[in-house]
Amino acid sequence: MEIVLYYAPTACSLVPYVTLTEANADFQVRALNMRTQQHMTPEYLKINPKHKVPLLVVDGQTLSENVAINLWISRTFPQAKLMPTDPWQEVQAISLMSWCSGGIHPFLARINSPAKVADFPGSEDAVRKAATAALMENFKIADDKLAGRDFFFDHFTAPDAHFFWCFRRAGQFNLDLAGFKNCQAHFARVTARPGVQKLLAFEKATLNGFAKAA
């Protein structure tokens, strides 16, 4: 089986990089430089008209969206236990990943690129302010869920990788996250995992490669 992951530094494509690594999967990574619009090239648009990452290609078949990708990874590599085995907990894990994707990520996108949702003069600060407030509300929910826990379930699962990216991305915007002690502890715990350490090293090397090529 040939597995290829299309990835971009700092983007949410780090989530399947981590879960594939945790699953000990044999996969290739094709890094896209979004600053040079590599994701908008005819070659990439041909395989992914959504022009975003992650994109997983398995034996020539494509799969997009983090929730679907992580479900495929968990089912293909069940020994990694990336999803809970109990049916009710499994759907709760899917709910958490959907929340990360649809309930948290959009606010991060608005903070990063407010002009994509409101491009009239003077709107950027208002969009960022509203998105930040909504983001903080979501992080408070996550902080409560993580109270007294190492992970969202009784061991590391795909939702932990997904939320790790959300919290990390917020930190890259220099937001004040000091009030979310449980989220911070979770972030540190996930950061220390070998799969995440491998991702961070790969991300650094990729960014250095992009800089040299510029």
C-alpha positions, 0 to 999 in steps of 0.5 A: 500500500502506497500512502502519500500525505500532502502537507504544509508547515503550521497547517492542520495537516500536521494532525495526520502526520502525527497519527500516521507516525503514531500508527507506525505507518509507512508513508511519504510526505509531499510538502507544499509551500502555501506562501508561494501558492503551491496549493493553487497550481494546476497539478495540485488542483487536479487532485484536490480542487479544494486547494488545501491540506491535508490530502491523503493519497492511498494507492492513487485514491484521494481523501481529504478532511482531517476527520475522514483521514483520521478515521481511515488511519485508525481503521487501517492501523487498529493496533495504534488504538487511535480511536476508542474501541467502545462504540459510544466513546468512538462516536464521542471521539468523532464528535471531538474531531468534528468540533476541532475541525468545524467549531475551533478551526474556523475561528483560527482561520478568521484570526489568521486571515480576517479579509477572507470573511470581511474585506471592507475597510476597518473590518479586520480588527473587529473580525479578529476580536469576535473570533478570539472571543469565540475561540476562548469560549471553546478553549474553556470547554476543552479545559473543562473536558481535560480537567483531571485527565491526561488525554480526552480518553484513557489514552492518546487518540486522534482527537488529542492530535487534532486539538494539539494543532488547534491550541498550537495554532492559537499560540502562534498568534500570540494569544493569551492562553495562560488561563487554560491550565489543563489545555496547557498541560495537555499541549505539553504532554502531546508535544513530548510524544515521539510522533510529535517530536518527529513532526516538529523536526520535519516541520523545521527542516521543511521551513528551512528548505523553503527559505533556502529555495526562496 
